[in-house]
Amino acid sequence: MLLDPNQTSKREKLILTGLFFSKFDLQGLAKLGFDSFTEGINVVGYALASKPASIKNYRDEFDPLFPNPRLGWHKRPIREYCRKIYEEYRQLDLETFASLIKSFVGCDENVQPEVESDQVKIESESSYAKRLITGLAAENYFDLIRHSIPDFQGFSAENTTRLGCGFDFRLSKADRENFYAVEVKGLTECTGSVSLTRKEYETADRMADDYFLFVVSNFREAPSHAIYRNPLCSTLRFTAKRRVVVQEYWQTNILSPAN
């Protein structure tokens, strides 16, 4: 029986992620949409609100037990609590184990984009998972370092990501009437494009100097960030884009039962 993500400790999630990366190596990385271990460990580490080095350490712990190119910590026995998890989960196949890891970071397998071919479906699923995990990683990165940012010191934070407010964090301060809204975006590379939804754009326009765009970039190597206050009036230039999505569905009519 697979773990319930809501009943699993952070340490168990980190250990299982290390086991996943050790067992499936590059195949496991690709399944989650990552190109390198540095990127995968950075993103999943922050997505689990932890230090990425923890996942690397657990991967190294399991490496001597699998035929991958790394030696890992081969000069000492595996720690007992890691061995217990290894014995319980080492038989999981790639699909099942990847689904478990994605469940730890809130990826819903039921909202994957619909695509036509099996190969495109696999690629879309990995891209979709990577996008969601990277977004969560960026949010947790912000939450971990926000106290060190002068503009945000002394503020309490509420995560509003799932409330549809047009921003990810509401920052409040007792001596300040208005709150700050912070929208967080994540980029794999040092540069790239970020998008605002209509709701986010309209909220940014309305809140002006009380709205911040916080962009975390370079998860591929070493994450860093940039802050844009009143982003619509900053050095950034936004261009409206439109995308039409065609969704197939099946419909039937329900008739009254015959008397």
C-alpha atoms as an extended CHARMM CRD file, in Angstrom:
* protein
*
       259  EXT
         1         1  MET       CA              0.0000000000        0.0000000000        0.0000000000  PROA      1               0.0000000000
         2         2  LEU       CA              1.3280000000        3.4260000000       -0.9490000000  PROA      2               0.0000000000
         3         3  LEU       CA              1.8240000000        6.1480000000        1.5980000000  PROA      3               0.0000000000
         4         4  ASP       CA             -0.7840000000        8.8110000000        2.1940000000  PROA      4               0.0000000000
         5         5  PRO       CA              1.0630000000       12.0870000000        1.4000000000  PROA      5               0.0000000000
         6         6  ASN       CA             -0.8620000000       13.8440000000        4.1660000000  PROA      6               0.0000000000
         7         7  GLN       CA              0.3030000000       11.2890000000        6.7170000000  PROA      7               0.0000000000
         8         8  THR       CA              3.9200000000       11.1010000000        5.5460000000  PROA      8               0.0000000000
         9         9  SER       CA              6.6520000000       13.0240000000        7.3430000000  PROA      9               0.0000000000
        10        10  LYS       CA              8.9310000000       15.3700000000        5.4360000000  PROA      10              0.0000000000
        11        11  ARG       CA             11.9150000000       13.1280000000        6.1750000000  PROA      11              0.0000000000
        12        12  GLU       CA             10.1430000000       10.0840000000        4.7120000000  PROA      12              0.0000000000
        13        13  LYS       CA              9.3190000000       12.0770000000        1.5610000000  PROA      13              0.0000000000
        14        14  LEU       CA             12.9590000000       13.1310000000        1.2150000000  PROA      14              0.0000000000
        15        15  ILE       CA             14.1910000000        9.5660000000        1.7420000000  PROA      15              0.0000000000
        16        16  LEU       CA             11.7430000000        8.1790000000       -0.8140000000  PROA      16              0.0000000000
        17        17  THR       CA             12.7360000000       10.8300000000       -3.3520000000  PROA      17              0.0000000000
        18        18  GLY       CA             16.3830000000        9.8870000000       -2.8390000000  PROA      18              0.0000000000
        19        19  LEU       CA             15.4610000000        6.2230000000       -3.3340000000  PROA      19              0.0000000000
        20        20  PHE       CA             13.5350000000        7.0750000000       -6.5030000000  PROA      20              0.0000000000
        21        21  PHE       CA             16.4560000000        9.0030000000       -8.0260000000  PROA      21              0.0000000000
        22        22  SER       CA             18.9260000000        6.2650000000       -7.0630000000  PROA      22              0.0000000000
        23        23  LYS       CA             16.8540000000        3.3680000000       -8.4060000000  PROA      23              0.0000000000
        24        24  PHE       CA             15.6500000000        4.9150000000      -11.6560000000  PROA      24              0.0000000000
        25        25  ASP       CA             18.5590000000        7.3000000000      -12.2640000000  PROA      25              0.0000000000
        26        26  LEU       CA             18.2150000000        9.2250000000      -15.5700000000  PROA      26              0.0000000000
        27        27  GLN       CA             14.9630000000        7.4590000000      -16.3990000000  PROA      27              0.0000000000
        28        28  GLY       CA             13.4510000000        8.7550000000      -13.1780000000  PROA      28              0.0000000000
        29        29  LEU       CA             14.6620000000       12.2830000000      -13.8960000000  PROA      29              0.0000000000
        30        30  ALA       CA             13.0740000000       12.2070000000      -17.3500000000  PROA      30              0.0000000000
        31        31  LYS       CA              9.8050000000       10.8960000000      -15.9220000000  PROA      31              0.0000000000
        32        32  LEU       CA              9.5500000000       14.0320000000      -13.7880000000  PROA      32              0.0000000000
        33        33  GLY       CA             10.6540000000       16.2370000000      -16.6990000000  PROA      33              0.0000000000
        34        34  PHE       CA             14.1570000000       17.0960000000      -15.4740000000  PROA      34              0.0000000000
        35        35  ASP       CA             17.3720000000       17.1270000000      -17.5050000000  PROA      35              0.0000000000
        36        36  SER       CA             19.9250000000       16.8570000000      -14.7100000000  PROA      36              0.0000000000
        37        37  PHE       CA             20.1890000000       15.7620000000      -11.1040000000  PROA      37              0.0000000000
        38        38  THR       CA             21.1190000000       19.2720000000      -10.0100000000  PROA      38              0.0000000000
        39        39  GLU       CA             17.8810000000       20.6020000000      -11.4730000000  PROA      39              0.0000000000
        40        40  GLY       CA             15.7370000000       17.7480000000      -10.1710000000  PROA      40              0.0000000000
        41        41  ILE       CA             17.2070000000       17.8630000000       -6.6840000000  PROA      41              0.0000000000
        42        42  ASN       CA             16.9180000000       21.6680000000       -6.4840000000  PROA      42              0.0000000000
        43        43  VAL       CA             13.3080000000       21.7240000000       -7.6400000000  PROA      43              0.0000000000
        44        44  VAL       CA             11.9980000000       18.7690000000       -5.6350000000  PROA      44              0.0000000000
        45        45  GLY       CA             14.0030000000       19.8330000000       -2.5780000000  PROA      45              0.0000000000
        46        46  TYR       CA             12.4310000000       23.2790000000       -2.5020000000  PROA      46              0.0000000000
        47        47  ALA       CA              9.0360000000       21.8360000000       -3.4550000000  PROA      47              0.0000000000
        48        48  LEU       CA              9.2520000000       19.7650000000       -0.2670000000  PROA      48              0.0000000000
        49        49  ALA       CA             10.2360000000       22.9190000000        1.6710000000  PROA      49              0.0000000000
        50        50  SER       CA             13.6200000000       21.4590000000        2.4720000000  PROA      50              0.0000000000
        51        51  LYS       CA             17.2770000000       21.8400000000        1.5990000000  PROA      51              0.0000000000
        52        52  PRO       CA             17.9980000000       20.2080000000       -1.7820000000  PROA      52              0.0000000000
        53        53  ALA       CA             21.1860000000       18.6950000000       -0.3410000000  PROA      53              0.0000000000
        54        54  SER       CA             19.0240000000       16.4020000000        1.7960000000  PROA      54              0.0000000000
        55        55  ILE       CA             17.7100000000       14.5920000000       -1.2860000000  PROA      55              0.0000000000
        56        56  LYS       CA             21.2250000000       14.2580000000       -2.7110000000  PROA      56              0.0000000000
        57        57  ASN       CA             22.4260000000       12.7490000000        0.5690000000  PROA      57              0.0000000000
        58        58  TYR       CA             19.6240000000       10.1800000000        0.5740000000  PROA      58              0.0000000000
        59        59  ARG       CA             20.2570000000        9.3620000000       -3.0950000000  PROA      59              0.0000000000
        60        60  ASP       CA             23.9190000000        8.7580000000       -2.2430000000  PROA      60              0.0000000000
        61        61  GLU       CA             22.8000000000        6.5690000000        0.6550000000  PROA      61              0.0000000000
        62        62  PHE       CA             20.9850000000        4.1890000000       -1.7150000000  PROA      62              0.0000000000
        63        63  ASP       CA             23.4060000000        4.3230000000       -4.6620000000  PROA      63              0.0000000000
        64        64  PRO       CA             25.5190000000        1.3120000000       -3.5420000000  PROA      64              0.0000000000
        65        65  LEU       CA             22.3540000000       -0.8270000000       -3.7330000000  PROA      65              0.0000000000
        66        66  PHE       CA             21.6290000000       -0.1370000000       -7.4220000000  PROA      66              0.0000000000
        67        67  PRO       CA             23.5820000000       -0.5870000000      -10.6820000000  PROA      67              0.0000000000
        68        68  ASN       CA             23.9360000000        3.1220000000      -11.4690000000  PROA      68              0.0000000000
        69        69  PRO       CA             27.2150000000        4.9340000000      -12.3430000000  PROA      69              0.0000000000
        70        70  ARG       CA             27.6460000000        6.4730000000       -8.8670000000  PROA      70              0.0000000000
        71        71  LEU       CA             29.4170000000        4.8450000000       -5.9430000000  PROA      71              0.0000000000
        72        72  GLY       CA             27.4860000000        6.6860000000       -3.2770000000  PROA      72              0.0000000000
        73        73  TRP       CA             28.3170000000        6.0440000000        0.3570000000  PROA      73              0.0000000000
        74        74  HSD       CA             29.7350000000        2.5970000000       -0.3370000000  PROA      74              0.0000000000
        75        75  LYS       CA             32.2500000000        2.6000000000        2.5030000000  PROA      75              0.0000000000
        76        76  ARG       CA             29.6680000000        2.2790000000        5.2610000000  PROA      76              0.0000000000
        77        77  PRO       CA             26.4630000000        0.2880000000        5.8350000000  PROA      77              0.0000000000
        78        78  ILE       CA             23.1580000000        1.9090000000        4.9440000000  PROA      78              0.0000000000
        79        79  ARG       CA             21.4120000000        3.4880000000        7.9140000000  PROA      79              0.0000000000
        80        80  GLU       CA             18.7130000000        1.3050000000        9.4290000000  PROA      80              0.0000000000
        81        81  TYR       CA             15.7630000000        3.6890000000        8.9120000000  PROA      81              0.0000000000
        82        82  CYS       CA             16.7750000000        4.0630000000        5.2580000000  PROA      82              0.0000000000
        83        83  ARG       CA             17.0640000000        0.2930000000        4.8710000000  PROA      83              0.0000000000
        84        84  LYS       CA             13.5050000000       -0.1640000000        6.1560000000  PROA      84              0.0000000000
        85        85  ILE       CA             12.1620000000        2.2010000000        3.4940000000  PROA      85              0.0000000000
        86        86  TYR       CA             14.3440000000        0.5020000000        0.8770000000  PROA      86              0.0000000000
        87        87  GLU       CA             12.9490000000       -2.9240000000        1.7470000000  PROA      87              0.0000000000
        88        88  GLU       CA              9.3640000000       -1.6880000000        1.6470000000  PROA      88              0.0000000000
        89        89  TYR       CA              9.4860000000        0.3530000000       -1.5690000000  PROA      89              0.0000000000
        90        90  ARG       CA             12.3450000000       -0.9820000000       -3.7120000000  PROA      90              0.0000000000
        91        91  GLN       CA             10.0020000000       -3.1580000000       -5.7800000000  PROA      91              0.0000000000
        92        92  LEU       CA              7.8430000000       -0.2610000000       -6.9940000000  PROA      92              0.0000000000
        93        93  ASP       CA              7.8540000000        0.1900000000      -10.7690000000  PROA      93              0.0000000000
        94        94  LEU       CA              8.6640000000        3.5070000000      -12.4250000000  PROA      94              0.0000000000
        95        95  GLU       CA              5.0540000000        4.5980000000      -13.0060000000  PROA      95              0.0000000000
        96        96  THR       CA              3.8990000000        3.8300000000       -9.4730000000  PROA      96              0.0000000000
        97        97  PHE       CA              6.9530000000        5.3350000000       -7.7990000000  PROA      97              0.0000000000
        98        98  ALA       CA              6.8260000000        8.4940000000       -9.9510000000  PROA      98              0.0000000000
        99        99  SER       CA              3.1460000000        8.9210000000       -9.0620000000  PROA      99              0.0000000000
       100       100  LEU       CA              4.0580000000        8.6500000000       -5.3900000000  PROA      100             0.0000000000
       101       101  ILE       CA              6.7590000000       11.3250000000       -5.6740000000  PROA      101             0.0000000000
       102       102  LYS       CA              4.4260000000       13.6250000000       -7.6040000000  PROA      102             0.0000000000
       103       103  SER       CA              1.7320000000       13.1720000000       -4.9620000000  PROA      103             0.0000000000
       104       104  PHE       CA              4.1510000000       14.5480000000       -2.3660000000  PROA      104             0.0000000000
       105       105  VAL       CA              4.2440000000       17.8800000000       -4.1980000000  PROA      105             0.0000000000
       106       106  GLY       CA              0.5570000000       18.1530000000       -5.0410000000  PROA      106             0.0000000000
       107       107  CYS       CA              0.5390000000       16.9450000000       -8.6570000000  PROA      107             0.0000000000
       108       108  ASP       CA             -2.9130000000       15.6350000000       -9.5770000000  PROA      108             0.0000000000
       109       109  GLU       CA             -2.6940000000       12.8550000000      -12.1420000000  PROA      109             0.0000000000
       110       110  ASN       CA             -6.3320000000       13.4580000000      -13.0800000000  PROA      110             0.0000000000
       111       111  VAL       CA             -5.7720000000       16.9290000000      -14.5450000000  PROA      111             0.0000000000
       112       112  GLN       CA             -3.0710000000       16.0650000000      -17.0430000000  PROA      112             0.0000000000
       113       113  PRO       CA             -3.5870000000       17.6720000000      -20.4580000000  PROA      113             0.0000000000
       114       114  GLU       CA             -5.3510000000       15.4960000000      -23.0250000000  PROA      114             0.0000000000
       115       115  VAL       CA             -3.1710000000       14.6360000000      -26.0230000000  PROA      115             0.0000000000
       116       116  GLU       CA             -3.4530000000       12.3890000000      -29.0500000000  PROA      116             0.0000000000
       117       117  SER       CA             -0.5020000000        9.9900000000      -29.1900000000  PROA      117             0.0000000000
       118       118  ASP       CA              1.0030000000        7.8750000000      -26.4290000000  PROA      118             0.0000000000
       119       119  GLN       CA              4.4540000000        9.4080000000      -26.9240000000  PROA      119             0.0000000000
       120       120  VAL       CA              3.1370000000       12.9800000000      -26.7640000000  PROA      120             0.0000000000
       121       121  LYS       CA              1.1270000000       12.0040000000      -23.7010000000  PROA      121             0.0000000000
       122       122  ILE       CA              4.2810000000       10.8440000000      -21.9010000000  PROA      122             0.0000000000
       123       123  GLU       CA              6.1250000000       14.0490000000      -22.8010000000  PROA      123             0.0000000000
       124       124  SER       CA              3.1810000000       16.2160000000      -21.7880000000  PROA      124             0.0000000000
       125       125  GLU       CA              2.8060000000       14.4810000000      -18.4510000000  PROA      125             0.0000000000
       126       126  SER       CA              6.4780000000       15.0020000000      -17.5880000000  PROA      126             0.0000000000
       127       127  SER       CA              6.3480000000       18.6290000000      -18.7050000000  PROA      127             0.0000000000
       128       128  TYR       CA              3.1620000000       19.1800000000      -16.7260000000  PROA      128             0.0000000000
       129       129  ALA       CA              4.6340000000       17.5930000000      -13.5940000000  PROA      129             0.0000000000
       130       130  LYS       CA              7.8130000000       19.6530000000      -13.9080000000  PROA      130             0.0000000000
       131       131  ARG       CA              5.8280000000       22.8700000000      -14.2760000000  PROA      131             0.0000000000
       132       132  LEU       CA              3.7430000000       22.1960000000      -11.1670000000  PROA      132             0.0000000000
       133       133  ILE       CA              6.7170000000       21.0620000000       -9.0770000000  PROA      133             0.0000000000
       134       134  THR       CA              8.7990000000       24.0600000000      -10.1800000000  PROA      134             0.0000000000
       135       135  GLY       CA              5.9560000000       26.4140000000       -9.2900000000  PROA      135             0.0000000000
       136       136  LEU       CA              5.6860000000       24.9300000000       -5.8080000000  PROA      136             0.0000000000
       137       137  ALA       CA              9.4720000000       25.0280000000       -5.4390000000  PROA      137             0.0000000000
       138       138  ALA       CA              9.4750000000       28.7470000000       -6.2730000000  PROA      138             0.0000000000
       139       139  GLU       CA              6.7220000000       29.4280000000       -3.7230000000  PROA      139             0.0000000000
       140       140  ASN       CA              8.5980000000       27.5790000000       -0.9800000000  PROA      140             0.0000000000
       141       141  TYR       CA             11.8390000000       29.3240000000       -1.9470000000  PROA      141             0.0000000000
       142       142  PHE       CA             10.0640000000       32.6550000000       -1.4440000000  PROA      142             0.0000000000
       143       143  ASP       CA              8.5910000000       31.5790000000        1.8820000000  PROA      143             0.0000000000
       144       144  LEU       CA             12.0080000000       30.4570000000        3.1180000000  PROA      144             0.0000000000
       145       145  ILE       CA             13.8730000000       33.6680000000        2.2640000000  PROA      145             0.0000000000
       146       146  ARG       CA             11.2020000000       36.3890000000        2.4680000000  PROA      146             0.0000000000
       147       147  HSD       CA             12.3030000000       37.4530000000        5.9740000000  PROA      147             0.0000000000
       148       148  SER       CA             15.6640000000       38.5030000000        4.5460000000  PROA      148             0.0000000000
       149       149  ILE       CA             14.0820000000       40.8570000000        1.9810000000  PROA      149             0.0000000000
       150       150  PRO       CA             13.9640000000       44.4630000000        3.3130000000  PROA      150             0.0000000000
       151       151  ASP       CA             10.5800000000       45.2770000000        1.7180000000  PROA      151             0.0000000000
       152       152  PHE       CA              8.9600000000       42.2750000000        3.4130000000  PROA      152             0.0000000000
       153       153  GLN       CA             10.5480000000       42.3220000000        6.8680000000  PROA      153             0.0000000000
       154       154  GLY       CA              8.0540000000       42.4630000000        9.7210000000  PROA      154             0.0000000000
       155       155  PHE       CA              5.1980000000       41.1480000000        7.5620000000  PROA      155             0.0000000000
       156       156  SER       CA              3.1930000000       38.0060000000        8.2560000000  PROA      156             0.0000000000
       157       157  ALA       CA              2.4270000000       35.8450000000        5.2270000000  PROA      157             0.0000000000
       158       158  GLU       CA             -0.6430000000       33.9040000000        4.1210000000  PROA      158             0.0000000000
       159       159  ASN       CA             -0.3910000000       31.4900000000        1.1950000000  PROA      159             0.0000000000
       160       160  THR       CA             -3.3440000000       32.3010000000       -1.0640000000  PROA      160             0.0000000000
       161       161  THR       CA             -2.3490000000       30.1800000000       -4.0640000000  PROA      161             0.0000000000
       162       162  ARG       CA             -5.5010000000       28.0540000000       -3.9950000000  PROA      162             0.0000000000
       163       163  LEU       CA             -7.8800000000       30.9310000000       -3.2820000000  PROA      163             0.0000000000
       164       164  GLY       CA             -7.9000000000       32.4200000000       -6.7960000000  PROA      164             0.0000000000
       165       165  CYS       CA             -6.9520000000       35.8990000000       -5.5680000000  PROA      165             0.0000000000
       166       166  GLY       CA             -4.6100000000       36.7530000000       -8.4170000000  PROA      166             0.0000000000
       167       167  PHE       CA             -1.4990000000       36.3300000000       -6.2680000000  PROA      167             0.0000000000
       168       168  ASP       CA              0.2510000000       33.6380000000       -4.2120000000  PROA      168             0.0000000000
       169       169  PHE       CA              0.9950000000       35.3940000000       -0.9160000000  PROA      169             0.0000000000
       170       170  ARG       CA             -0.7710000000       38.0710000000        1.1070000000  PROA      170             0.0000000000
       171       171  LEU       CA              1.6870000000       39.9550000000        3.3180000000  PROA      171             0.0000000000
       172       172  SER       CA              0.2190000000       41.9220000000        6.2100000000  PROA      172             0.0000000000
       173       173  LYS       CA              1.6290000000       44.2080000000        8.8800000000  PROA      173             0.0000000000
       174       174  ALA       CA             -0.0780000000       45.5380000000       11.9970000000  PROA      174             0.0000000000
       175       175  ASP       CA              0.9000000000       49.1640000000       11.4050000000  PROA      175             0.0000000000
       176       176  ARG       CA             -0.0310000000       49.1310000000        7.7120000000  PROA      176             0.0000000000
       177       177  GLU       CA             -3.5870000000       49.5010000000        6.4010000000  PROA      177             0.0000000000
       178       178  ASN       CA             -3.0140000000       47.8770000000        3.0000000000  PROA      178             0.0000000000
       179       179  PHE       CA             -1.4710000000       44.4780000000        2.3930000000  PROA      179             0.0000000000
       180       180  TYR       CA              1.1600000000       43.4610000000       -0.1370000000  PROA      180             0.0000000000
       181       181  ALA       CA              0.3280000000       40.8810000000       -2.7990000000  PROA      181             0.0000000000
       182       182  VAL       CA              3.1530000000       38.6850000000       -4.0970000000  PROA      182             0.0000000000
       183       183  GLU       CA              2.8760000000       36.5320000000       -7.2090000000  PROA      183             0.0000000000
       184       184  VAL       CA              5.6520000000       33.9360000000       -7.4590000000  PROA      184             0.0000000000
       185       185  LYS       CA              6.9560000000       32.4390000000      -10.7040000000  PROA      185             0.0000000000
       186       186  GLY       CA              9.7220000000       29.8820000000      -11.2880000000  PROA      186             0.0000000000
       187       187  LEU       CA             12.1570000000       29.4180000000      -14.1790000000  PROA      187             0.0000000000
       188       188  THR       CA             14.4370000000       26.4990000000      -14.9000000000  PROA      188             0.0000000000
       189       189  GLU       CA             17.0520000000       28.6660000000      -16.6410000000  PROA      189             0.0000000000
       190       190  CYS       CA             18.5620000000       32.0500000000      -15.7720000000  PROA      190             0.0000000000
       191       191  THR       CA             16.2510000000       33.6270000000      -18.3380000000  PROA      191             0.0000000000
       192       192  GLY       CA             12.8750000000       32.7430000000      -19.8020000000  PROA      192             0.0000000000
       193       193  SER       CA              9.2900000000       33.9010000000      -20.0250000000  PROA      193             0.0000000000
       194       194  VAL       CA              6.6510000000       34.1120000000      -17.3110000000  PROA      194             0.0000000000
       195       195  SER       CA              2.9370000000       34.5680000000      -17.8150000000  PROA      195             0.0000000000
       196       196  LEU       CA              0.2500000000       36.3310000000      -15.8460000000  PROA      196             0.0000000000
       197       197  THR       CA             -3.3160000000       35.1000000000      -16.0290000000  PROA      197             0.0000000000
       198       198  ARG       CA             -6.0500000000       37.6340000000      -16.6690000000  PROA      198             0.0000000000
       199       199  LYS       CA             -6.8480000000       37.5930000000      -12.9390000000  PROA      199             0.0000000000
       200       200  GLU       CA             -3.2040000000       38.1690000000      -11.9910000000  PROA      200             0.0000000000
       201       201  TYR       CA             -2.7820000000       40.9370000000      -14.5820000000  PROA      201             0.0000000000
       202       202  GLU       CA             -5.9250000000       42.7860000000      -13.5190000000  PROA      202             0.0000000000
       203       203  THR       CA             -4.9850000000       42.4600000000       -9.8320000000  PROA      203             0.0000000000
       204       204  ALA       CA             -1.4870000000       43.7760000000      -10.5220000000  PROA      204             0.0000000000
       205       205  ASP       CA             -2.9530000000       46.7000000000      -12.4370000000  PROA      205             0.0000000000
       206       206  ARG       CA             -5.3650000000       47.5410000000       -9.6340000000  PROA      206             0.0000000000
       207       207  MET       CA             -2.9150000000       47.1760000000       -6.7260000000  PROA      207             0.0000000000
       208       208  ALA       CA              0.0090000000       48.9590000000       -8.4330000000  PROA      208             0.0000000000
       209       209  ASP       CA              2.8240000000       49.4990000000       -5.8740000000  PROA      209             0.0000000000
       210       210  ASP       CA              1.2680000000       47.0020000000       -3.4580000000  PROA      210             0.0000000000
       211       211  TYR       CA              1.7320000000       44.1730000000       -5.9900000000  PROA      211             0.0000000000
       212       212  PHE       CA              5.0580000000       42.3320000000       -6.3880000000  PROA      212             0.0000000000
       213       213  LEU       CA              6.1750000000       39.8000000000       -8.9840000000  PROA      213             0.0000000000
       214       214  PHE       CA              8.8070000000       37.5100000000       -7.4400000000  PROA      214             0.0000000000
       215       215  VAL       CA             10.6900000000       35.4160000000      -10.0260000000  PROA      215             0.0000000000
       216       216  VAL       CA             12.9240000000       32.5280000000       -8.9640000000  PROA      216             0.0000000000
       217       217  SER       CA             15.2770000000       31.4870000000      -11.7610000000  PROA      217             0.0000000000
       218       218  ASN       CA             18.0940000000       29.0380000000      -12.5130000000  PROA      218             0.0000000000
       219       219  PHE       CA             16.7760000000       25.9530000000      -10.7530000000  PROA      219             0.0000000000
       220       220  ARG       CA             19.0090000000       24.0730000000      -13.2050000000  PROA      220             0.0000000000
       221       221  GLU       CA             22.1160000000       25.1690000000      -11.2910000000  PROA      221             0.0000000000
       222       222  ALA       CA             21.6260000000       27.4700000000       -8.2830000000  PROA      222             0.0000000000
       223       223  PRO       CA             18.2990000000       29.2640000000       -7.6750000000  PROA      223             0.0000000000
       224       224  SER       CA             18.2980000000       33.0510000000       -7.3400000000  PROA      224             0.0000000000
       225       225  HSD       CA             15.5320000000       35.6390000000       -7.4710000000  PROA      225             0.0000000000
       226       226  ALA       CA             14.4430000000       39.0120000000       -8.8140000000  PROA      226             0.0000000000
       227       227  ILE       CA             11.6700000000       41.2330000000       -7.4560000000  PROA      227             0.0000000000
       228       228  TYR       CA              9.4780000000       43.5230000000       -9.5590000000  PROA      228             0.0000000000
       229       229  ARG       CA              7.3140000000       45.9700000000       -7.6560000000  PROA      229             0.0000000000
       230       230  ASN       CA              4.2990000000       47.1610000000       -9.6540000000  PROA      230             0.0000000000
       231       231  PRO       CA              5.4370000000       44.8510000000      -12.4730000000  PROA      231             0.0000000000
       232       232  LEU       CA              3.1630000000       46.3640000000      -15.1380000000  PROA      232             0.0000000000
       233       233  CYS       CA              5.0230000000       49.6630000000      -14.7190000000  PROA      233             0.0000000000
       234       234  SER       CA              8.4820000000       48.1430000000      -14.3420000000  PROA      234             0.0000000000
       235       235  THR       CA             11.2280000000       47.2590000000      -16.8150000000  PROA      235             0.0000000000
       236       236  LEU       CA              9.1570000000       44.2390000000      -17.8370000000  PROA      236             0.0000000000
       237       237  ARG       CA              7.0350000000       44.4430000000      -20.9850000000  PROA      237             0.0000000000
       238       238  PHE       CA              3.9420000000       42.2500000000      -21.1040000000  PROA      238             0.0000000000
       239       239  THR       CA              2.2800000000       41.2100000000      -24.3550000000  PROA      239             0.0000000000
       240       240  ALA       CA             -1.2430000000       39.7930000000      -24.5140000000  PROA      240             0.0000000000
       241       241  LYS       CA             -1.3840000000       36.2020000000      -25.7950000000  PROA      241             0.0000000000
       242       242  ARG       CA             -4.4150000000       34.0700000000      -26.5410000000  PROA      242             0.0000000000
       243       243  ARG       CA             -4.6780000000       30.2970000000      -26.6220000000  PROA      243             0.0000000000
       244       244  VAL       CA             -7.6520000000       28.2570000000      -27.7600000000  PROA      244             0.0000000000
       245       245  VAL       CA             -7.9920000000       24.8270000000      -26.1650000000  PROA      245             0.0000000000
       246       246  VAL       CA            -10.1870000000       22.1680000000      -27.7990000000  PROA      246             0.0000000000
       247       247  GLN       CA            -11.4460000000       19.5630000000      -25.3770000000  PROA      247             0.0000000000
       248       248  GLU       CA            -13.2290000000       16.4030000000      -26.4470000000  PROA      248             0.0000000000
       249       249  TYR       CA            -16.0860000000       15.1100000000      -24.3200000000  PROA      249             0.0000000000
       250       250  TRP       CA            -18.9640000000       12.6290000000      -24.5580000000  PROA      250             0.0000000000
       251       251  GLN       CA            -22.6090000000       13.5430000000      -24.0140000000  PROA      251             0.0000000000
       252       252  THR       CA            -25.7970000000       11.5690000000      -23.6750000000  PROA      252             0.0000000000
       253       253  ASN       CA            -29.4560000000       12.2690000000      -23.0020000000  PROA      253             0.0000000000
       254       254  ILE       CA            -31.2230000000       10.8810000000      -19.9430000000  PROA      254             0.0000000000
       255       255  LEU       CA            -34.8310000000        9.9340000000      -20.7040000000  PROA      255             0.0000000000
       256       256  SER       CA            -37.6560000000        9.2920000000      -18.2840000000  PROA      256             0.0000000000
       257       257  PRO       CA            -38.0310000000        5.5730000000      -17.6000000000  PROA      257             0.0000000000
       258       258  ALA       CA            -40.9190000000        3.9150000000      -19.4240000000  PROA      258             0.0000000000
       259       259  ASN       CA            -44.0370000000        3.2570000000      -17.3420000000  PROA      259             0.0000000000
